[in-house]
Amino acid sequence: MARVSELALTHLYSGKVRDLYEVDDAHLLMLASDRLSAFDVVMNEPIPEKGRVLTGLTNYWTRAFAVDVPSALVTCDPHEIDVVVGGFLRQRRLHGRTMLVRRAEMLPLECIVRARLAGQAYDEYVERGTVHDMPAPKGLRLTDPFPEPIFTPSTKAESGHDLNINLDAAALIVGPPRLEEAQALCLDLFTRASRKLEDVGLILADSKFELGFVDGEMVVCDEVLTPDSSRIWPADEVRPGEVPPAFDKQPFRDWLTSTSWNRTPPPPSVPEEIVRVTSARYVAAYERITGQLLVDWYGF
């Protein structure tokens, strides 16, 4: 894809979707690839424009909250990145999928907020009547709303699967004061984002936030309210007890479930039509949420 090696940066880490490079003592370069992971396995086929969508939406939401919510993001502007990372402007295939960010000490939790019953939370609810081992109202159906959004943390695994935990377990990991701060921040972001999405006819069912600390201040890190980290549904197509159409990667997971794949590597081959439809869904999410065309984002 893009030749980061020509920028002479030290590669620090490659995740399922993102690659991380060292810029200096205070900054990192975060590159969102077009890789798609499902059930913790990375597919062999990239999804065109996915990395730009994730980066563009993160920039959109970060700027929307910028007045009172600190973030690790410095800039996505290729010209501004080039000032710090010489030669970046020449690497056009990196444009629009790259963020210059501040180094942060990451909070060792996945901070998930849920407004609707779906995904793993639904599976647990059906089996045990709980959500993250915490009591939940009786009689809920798939996609039903909780009385109010709930903070449901999980462990942050370096490899393997994250483990859903309750608030008591999370407090043992990070301490009650940090947990309370993270909970308040995430619930506030979720509520504000939900209102914005309601204005364009979308429901934010749940979302995962990554938090960290820069100079002792809690900040929002990594991707923010993207189709990879959130369930986003068209409001007029949600029916209680039914799997709704979605502007996220759930439809791709559903396709995988329909195959005979056992959710362990190697992944199955993804047909061109599924790749095309998945790419179009990511692009549609960006354009519906931001009200802007993806071709107007950096990199085109």
Buried (B, 14 or more C-beta within 10 A) or exposed (E): EBEBEEBEBEEEEEBBBBBBBBBEEEBBBBBBBBBBBBEBBBBEBBBBBBBBBBBBBBBBBBEBBEEEBBBBBBBBBBEEBBEBBEEBBEBEEBBBBBBBBBBBEBBBBBBBBBBBBBBBBBEBBEEEEBBBBBEBEEEBEBBBBBEEBBBBBBBBEEEEEBEBBBBEBBBEBBEEEBBBBBBEBBBBBBBBBBEBBEEEEBBBBBBBBBBBBBEEEBBBBBBBBBBBBBBBBBEEEBEEEEBBEBBBBBBBBEBBEEEEBEEEEEBBEBEEEBBEBBBEBBBBBBBBBBEEEBEEBBBE
